[in-house]
Amino acid sequence: MTTYRAEIQITLKPSVLDPAGTAITKGLQQQQYAGVQQVRIGKYIELILTAADAATAHAQVERLCQEVLTNPVIETYRFRLEAGE
């Protein structure tokens, strides 16, 4: 078994309103950060898992994201998987 580290980024789908991101955008613009066009808020999750190989680890993280960590109706995700820790 090999240890893997997954770095998962979860964000709202582009069609979903992001009131927290909108508030931060407005706040930054009011503080003279005029170049900031839009802010979207998301989640970052790191997890360590063991698996027989990279393909199995990838499948496990994919399943976790789809079934537990995200709401597929309003969120999307991407992840990076690295062997060893």
N, C-alpha and C positions, 0 to 999 in steps of 0.2 A: 504494500500500500504506500502511496505517495501522498504527501501533504500538499495542498493547494490553497492559494489565497485568491479570493474573488473580490474585486472592487466593483460594486454595483451602483449605478447612477439611475435614479428614478425621477422622471419629470412628468408634469402634466402634459397631456396631448395639446397640440397647438390650438385646437378648437375649444379648449376648456379655459374659462376665465381664471385668472390668477390674481385675486385681490391683494395678496401680500406682495407679489411682484410689482403690481401697479403702484402700491403705496411706496415701496422703496424707490421705484423709478421717479415718482413725483418728488420725493424727498431729496434725492440726489440732484435732480434738476433745479430744485429750489436752492441748493447749496452750490450752485454755479458749475455743476458737472453737466453742462449742456450737451455734451456729446453722447451721453447715455440715452439711447433710444428706447430700450425695453429691458426689463429684468424679469426673469422667470425663476421661481423658487422650486427646489427639488429636494430629494433626499440622497444621501450617500451612505452606503452600507458596506462594511468590510466583513467578510467571514472566512474562517479557516475550516477546511474540510479535508477528509482523507478519501481517496478513491483508488481503484486499481490502475487507472490510466487517465490521461487528459480528456479523452472522449467521454468517459463515465463521469468525470468531475463536471465537464461542461453540461452534460445532460442533467445532472443533479441541480446545478445552479439555475439552469433554464426552468426546470420544474418548480423550484422554490420561488423564482420570480413570478411565474405564471399563476401559481396556486396560493401563495402565501404572502409574498412581499409587496405585490402591487394590486391595484384595482384596475383590471384590464379595460374597463369601460372608460376611465378618465386618465389613466397613466400609461406611460411607455417606459421601457427600461433598456439599458445596455450594460454590459459588464466585460471586465477584463479578467482573465484567469492566468495566474502564474504558479509554476511548480516551485516547491520548496518554501521555506519561511525562515 
